[in-house]
Amino acid sequence: MEIFWYIVLMFMLGVYVILDGYDFGVGIIHLFFAKKEEDKSSITKSIGPFWDANEVWLIAAGGVLFFAFPTLYASSFSGFYLPLIMILWLLIFRAIGLELRGQVNNSMWHKIWDKAFGISSLLLALFFGLALGNVVRGVNLGVVENGISKYEAIYFFVPLWNSEFSPFSERLGIIDWFTILVGIVAVVALTIHGANWVIFKTNSSINNKLKDVVLKLTIVLCLLVVVSVVVWSSVNSNPLQNFIDYPLLLIFPTIGLFGLINLLRIKKFKKDGLGFLNSSLFLFGAFASTASALFPVLLPSTNSVNPSLTIYNAAADSYGLSVGIWWWLIAIILVGIYLIIQYRIFKGKMDHVPYGHH
């Protein structure tokens, strides 16, 4: 049961990364590259009918986490309380930036909410990358100091940063040089993903420019991925051991590598959707590879006093896990039907879909 729910949780988070990831990337593109009003309008229309539905996957994943791994839910939501509140506010500002922009026909009003949308999207991509960096790095469970655990084994709390700015410190912070590296990888990857979505769903005048941006950022991303894997090996011992023990898991980094290499051919694609497909493959492969490398650990402990939280010591009772399968199956079928209908209705280019104007 625990393995099944781990796969379900990672699947739902992976879908969220791909779907809401292009929303974040579109916001970044909007912030830095959309200069003309018609381009700004096309870009926001490309995500208008989708962004709020995409966010539901994060809420649903949180529900699965609460149901299947309540110990991890309690530990992480208290330990990461400050950054979670910041993410909540950024999600709010991104939403109102999209919804309020068209309420008043005034250039200053438009600029304010354009910035709110773009900056919050950029910071969300960075913060979710920081969150992933914290998970793969681990936290000081039990707040161990000088070999003594100050609190119960599942409790921790991390400030935004520490004076050492190091992932090797006993008193860890949310932000250090390792988590910043992972955050930058997330920003670059989601910017590429968002650019590919804009190319796929609009006839914007900046589409050709965005292909150049995707090509250059893909080269940067290739370098960042290599560096991050090497650095991860120095932060955690044997992070890739699962791929040696279970060679079948190599399918996930292979998928990610396939998508990444294909993005280097962005200018040769005949169909606009191929760029988005390949950036989706990269995100799926990268996220699944990370989840596979961590398995069965959910949240690593950086000390030797308290054990890491795993799918076994953080899971709910087996009876509850088995009963929940039927409710999850009903829910995922309904969500699947909704997604199929939504994407069929809004297939093709979105430039002429009315959104954001009142």
C-alpha positions as CSV (number, residue, x, y, z in Angstrom):
1,M,0.0,0.0,0.0
2,E,2.8,2.5,0.9
3,I,4.5,2.0,-2.4
4,F,1.2,2.5,-4.3
5,W,0.5,5.8,-2.5
6,Y,4.0,7.0,-3.0
7,I,3.6,6.5,-6.8
8,V,0.2,8.2,-6.6
9,L,1.7,11.2,-4.7
10,M,4.6,11.5,-7.1
11,F,2.4,11.2,-10.1
12,M,0.1,14.0,-8.9
13,L,3.0,16.3,-8.0
14,G,4.6,15.5,-11.4
15,V,1.4,16.4,-13.2
16,Y,1.3,19.7,-11.2
17,V,4.9,20.5,-12.2
18,I,4.1,20.0,-15.9
19,L,0.7,21.8,-15.9
20,D,1.2,24.7,-13.5
21,G,4.9,24.7,-14.5
22,Y,4.0,26.2,-17.9
23,D,1.9,28.8,-16.1
24,F,5.0,29.9,-14.2
25,G,7.1,29.9,-17.3
26,V,4.5,31.9,-19.2
27,G,4.5,34.5,-16.4
28,I,8.3,34.7,-16.7
29,I,8.1,35.1,-20.5
30,H,5.4,37.8,-19.9
31,L,7.7,39.7,-17.5
32,F,10.9,39.7,-19.6
33,F,9.9,39.4,-23.3
34,A,6.4,40.7,-23.9
35,K,6.7,44.4,-24.7
36,K,3.7,45.0,-27.0
37,E,0.2,45.0,-25.7
38,E,-1.0,42.4,-28.3
39,D,1.8,40.0,-27.2
40,K,0.9,40.5,-23.5
41,S,-2.8,39.8,-24.4
42,S,-2.0,36.6,-26.4
43,I,0.3,35.3,-23.6
44,T,-2.3,35.7,-20.9
45,K,-5.0,34.2,-23.1
46,S,-2.8,31.1,-23.6
47,I,-3.2,30.2,-19.9
48,G,-6.5,31.9,-19.1
49,P,-8.8,28.9,-19.3
50,F,-6.2,26.5,-17.7
51,W,-4.3,28.1,-14.8
52,D,-6.8,27.8,-12.1
53,A,-7.6,24.1,-13.0
54,N,-3.8,23.4,-13.0
55,E,-3.5,24.6,-9.4
56,V,-6.0,22.0,-8.3
57,W,-3.4,19.4,-8.8
58,L,-1.3,21.0,-6.0
59,I,-4.3,21.0,-3.6
60,A,-5.1,17.4,-4.6
61,A,-1.5,16.3,-4.0
62,G,-1.7,18.0,-0.6
63,G,-4.8,16.0,0.2
64,V,-3.1,12.8,-0.7
65,L,-0.2,13.7,1.4
66,F,-2.5,14.4,4.4
67,F,-4.3,11.2,3.9
68,A,-1.5,8.7,3.0
69,F,1.5,10.2,4.9
70,P,0.1,12.2,7.8
71,T,3.4,12.2,9.7
72,L,5.2,13.8,6.8
73,Y,2.4,16.3,6.3
74,A,2.6,17.3,10.0
75,S,6.4,17.5,9.9
76,S,6.8,19.4,6.7
77,F,3.9,21.9,7.1
78,S,5.3,23.0,10.5
79,G,8.9,22.9,9.5
80,F,8.5,24.7,6.2
81,Y,5.7,27.0,7.6
82,L,7.4,30.3,6.6
83,P,8.2,29.5,2.9
84,L,4.8,27.8,2.5
85,I,3.0,31.1,3.6
86,M,5.2,33.0,1.2
87,I,4.2,30.6,-1.6
88,L,0.6,31.0,-0.7
89,W,0.9,34.8,-1.1
90,L,2.7,34.5,-4.4
91,L,-0.1,32.2,-5.7
92,I,-2.6,34.8,-4.6
93,F,-0.7,37.7,-6.3
94,R,-0.3,35.6,-9.5
95,A,-4.0,35.0,-9.6
96,I,-5.1,38.5,-8.9
97,G,-2.5,39.8,-11.4
98,L,-4.3,37.8,-14.1
99,E,-7.8,38.5,-13.0
100,L,-7.6,42.2,-12.1
101,R,-5.5,43.5,-15.0
102,G,-8.4,43.8,-17.4
103,Q,-10.8,45.4,-14.9
104,V,-9.6,49.0,-15.5
105,N,-8.5,50.4,-18.9
106,N,-5.5,52.3,-17.6
107,S,-1.9,51.8,-18.5
108,M,-0.6,52.3,-15.0
109,W,-3.1,49.8,-13.7
110,H,-2.0,47.3,-16.4
111,K,1.7,47.8,-15.5
112,I,1.1,47.1,-11.8
113,W,-0.7,43.8,-12.4
114,D,1.6,42.8,-15.2
115,K,4.5,43.0,-12.7
116,A,2.5,41.2,-10.0
117,F,1.8,38.4,-12.4
118,G,5.4,38.2,-13.8
119,I,7.3,38.6,-10.5
120,S,5.1,36.2,-8.6
121,S,5.5,33.6,-11.4
122,L,9.3,34.0,-11.3
123,L,9.4,33.7,-7.5
124,L,7.1,30.7,-7.5
125,A,9.4,28.9,-9.9
126,L,12.4,29.7,-7.7
127,F,10.6,28.8,-4.4
128,F,9.4,25.5,-5.7
129,G,12.9,24.8,-6.8
130,L,14.2,25.7,-3.4
131,A,11.6,23.4,-1.9
132,L,12.9,20.5,-4.0
133,G,16.4,21.4,-3.0
134,N,15.5,21.2,0.7
135,V,13.9,17.8,0.2
136,V,16.8,16.2,-1.6
137,R,19.3,17.8,0.8
138,G,17.4,16.9,3.9
139,V,16.6,18.7,7.1
140,N,17.7,18.4,10.8
141,L,14.9,16.2,12.1
142,G,14.5,16.6,15.8
143,V,16.8,19.7,15.8
144,V,19.9,17.9,16.9
145,E,22.6,20.0,18.4
146,N,25.9,18.6,19.7
147,G,24.5,15.1,19.2
148,I,21.4,15.7,21.3
149,S,17.9,15.9,19.9
150,K,16.0,18.9,21.3
151,Y,12.6,17.9,20.1
152,E,10.7,14.8,19.0
153,A,12.2,13.0,16.0
154,I,9.8,14.3,13.3
155,Y,9.9,18.0,14.3
156,F,12.1,20.5,12.6
157,F,12.1,24.2,11.7
158,V,14.3,26.0,9.3
159,P,14.8,29.8,8.9
160,L,15.1,31.3,5.4
161,W,18.9,31.1,5.7
162,N,21.7,30.7,8.1
163,S,24.9,32.7,8.6
164,E,27.0,30.0,6.9
165,F,24.8,29.8,3.8
166,S,25.9,26.1,3.6
167,P,24.1,22.8,3.1
168,F,26.6,21.2,5.5
169,S,25.7,23.4,8.5
170,E,24.1,21.8,11.6
171,R,21.6,24.7,11.6
172,L,20.2,24.5,8.1
173,G,18.3,27.3,6.3
174,I,15.8,27.1,3.4
175,I,18.2,29.0,1.2
176,D,21.9,28.0,0.8
177,W,24.2,27.6,-2.2
178,F,22.9,24.1,-3.0
179,T,19.2,24.9,-2.8
180,I,19.8,28.1,-4.8
181,L,21.4,26.0,-7.5
182,V,18.3,23.7,-7.6
183,G,16.1,26.8,-7.6
184,I,18.0,28.3,-10.7
185,V,17.6,24.9,-12.5
186,A,13.8,25.1,-11.8
187,V,13.6,28.7,-13.1
188,V,15.5,27.9,-16.3
189,A,13.5,24.7,-16.9
190,L,10.1,26.3,-16.4
191,T,11.0,29.4,-18.5
192,I,11.8,27.0,-21.3
193,H,8.5,25.1,-20.7
194,G,6.5,28.4,-20.6
195,A,8.1,29.6,-23.8
196,N,7.2,26.4,-25.5
197,W,3.6,26.7,-24.4
198,V,3.4,30.3,-25.8
199,I,4.8,29.0,-29.1
200,F,2.4,26.1,-29.1
201,K,-0.8,28.1,-28.2
202,T,-0.3,31.5,-29.7
203,N,0.6,33.3,-32.9
204,S,2.5,36.0,-30.9
205,S,5.0,38.1,-32.8
206,I,7.8,37.0,-30.3
207,N,7.4,33.3,-31.1
208,N,10.5,33.2,-33.3
209,K,12.5,35.1,-30.6
210,L,11.3,32.6,-28.1
211,K,12.7,29.8,-30.1
212,D,16.1,31.5,-29.8
213,V,15.5,31.9,-26.1
214,V,14.6,28.2,-25.7
215,L,17.8,27.1,-27.6
216,K,20.1,29.3,-25.4
217,L,18.4,28.3,-22.2
218,T,18.5,24.6,-23.1
219,I,22.3,24.8,-23.4
220,V,22.4,26.6,-20.0
221,L,20.1,23.9,-18.5
222,C,22.3,21.1,-19.8
223,L,25.2,22.6,-17.9
224,L,23.1,23.2,-14.8
225,V,21.8,19.6,-14.7
226,V,25.3,18.2,-14.9
227,V,26.6,20.5,-12.2
228,S,23.6,19.9,-9.9
229,V,24.0,16.1,-10.1
230,V,27.7,16.4,-9.3
231,V,27.0,18.7,-6.4
232,W,24.1,16.5,-5.1
233,S,26.6,13.7,-4.8
234,S,28.7,15.8,-2.5
235,V,25.8,16.9,-0.4
236,N,24.2,13.4,0.0
237,S,26.2,10.2,-0.1
238,N,25.3,7.8,-3.0
239,P,22.2,9.7,-4.2
240,L,22.1,7.5,-7.4
241,Q,22.4,4.1,-5.7
242,N,18.8,3.2,-6.5
243,F,19.6,3.3,-10.2
244,I,22.4,0.8,-9.7
245,D,20.3,-1.5,-7.5
246,Y,17.2,-1.2,-9.8
247,P,18.4,-0.6,-13.4
248,L,14.8,-0.4,-14.7
249,L,14.6,3.0,-13.0
250,L,17.0,4.3,-15.6
251,I,14.1,4.8,-17.9
252,F,13.2,8.0,-16.1
253,P,16.6,9.8,-16.6
254,T,16.6,8.5,-20.2
255,I,13.2,10.1,-20.8
256,G,14.4,13.4,-19.3
257,L,17.6,13.3,-21.4
258,F,15.7,12.5,-24.5
259,G,13.4,15.6,-24.0
260,L,16.4,17.8,-23.1
261,I,18.5,16.9,-26.2
262,N,15.5,17.3,-28.5
263,L,15.0,20.8,-27.3
264,L,18.3,21.7,-28.9
265,R,16.5,21.1,-32.2
266,I,13.7,23.6,-31.4
267,K,14.3,25.7,-34.6
268,K,13.9,22.6,-36.8
269,F,10.5,21.5,-35.4
270,K,7.8,21.6,-38.0
271,K,4.9,21.5,-35.5
272,D,4.7,24.1,-32.7
273,G,3.6,21.6,-30.1
274,L,6.8,19.5,-30.3
275,G,8.8,21.9,-28.1
276,F,6.2,21.7,-25.4
277,L,6.1,17.9,-25.7
278,N,9.8,17.7,-25.2
279,S,10.0,20.1,-22.3
280,S,7.2,18.1,-20.7
281,L,9.3,14.9,-21.2
282,F,12.3,16.6,-19.5
283,L,10.3,17.8,-16.5
284,F,8.6,14.4,-16.1
285,G,11.9,12.5,-16.4
286,A,13.8,14.9,-14.1
287,F,11.0,14.8,-11.4
288,A,10.5,11.0,-11.7
289,S,14.3,10.5,-11.5
290,T,14.5,12.6,-8.3
291,A,11.6,10.6,-6.7
292,S,13.3,7.3,-7.8
293,A,16.6,8.4,-6.3
294,L,15.0,9.3,-3.0
295,F,12.8,6.2,-2.6
296,P,11.8,5.0,-0.1
297,V,12.8,8.2,1.7
298,L,10.3,11.1,1.8
299,L,12.3,13.6,3.8
300,P,16.0,12.8,4.6
301,S,17.4,13.5,8.0
302,T,20.8,15.2,8.0
303,N,21.7,13.9,11.4
304,S,22.5,10.3,12.7
305,V,20.3,10.6,15.8
306,N,16.8,10.6,14.2
307,P,15.9,8.5,11.2
308,S,14.7,9.9,7.9
309,L,10.9,10.0,7.2
310,T,10.1,7.2,4.8
311,I,7.0,5.8,3.1
312,Y,6.9,3.2,5.9
313,N,7.3,5.2,9.1
314,A,5.3,8.2,7.8
315,A,2.3,6.3,6.4
316,A,-1.2,6.0,7.7
317,D,-2.8,2.8,8.9
318,S,-3.0,0.1,6.2
319,Y,-6.8,-0.2,6.4
320,G,-7.2,3.5,5.7
321,L,-4.8,3.3,2.8
322,S,-6.7,0.4,1.2
323,V,-10.1,2.0,1.6
324,G,-8.8,5.3,0.1
325,I,-7.9,3.6,-3.2
326,W,-11.5,3.4,-4.3
327,W,-12.2,7.1,-3.5
328,W,-9.0,8.1,-5.3
329,L,-10.0,6.1,-8.4
330,I,-13.3,7.8,-8.6
331,A,-11.7,11.2,-8.2
332,I,-9.0,10.6,-10.8
333,I,-11.5,9.4,-13.4
334,L,-13.6,12.5,-12.9
335,V,-10.5,14.7,-13.2
336,G,-9.4,12.9,-16.3
337,I,-12.8,13.4,-17.9
338,Y,-12.7,17.1,-17.0
339,L,-9.1,17.5,-18.5
340,I,-10.1,15.8,-21.7
341,I,-13.1,18.0,-22.2
342,Q,-11.2,21.2,-21.2
343,Y,-8.3,20.6,-23.6
344,R,-10.6,19.6,-26.4
345,I,-12.7,22.8,-26.1
346,F,-9.6,25.0,-26.0
347,K,-7.4,23.1,-28.5
348,G,-5.4,25.1,-31.1
349,K,-4.3,28.7,-30.8
350,M,-5.7,30.9,-28.1
351,D,-5.1,34.4,-29.5
352,H,-8.8,35.0,-30.1
353,V,-10.2,33.4,-27.0
354,P,-11.8,36.2,-24.8
355,Y,-10.1,36.4,-21.5
356,G,-9.2,39.2,-19.1
357,H,-11.2,42.0,-20.7
358,H,-14.3,43.5,-19.1
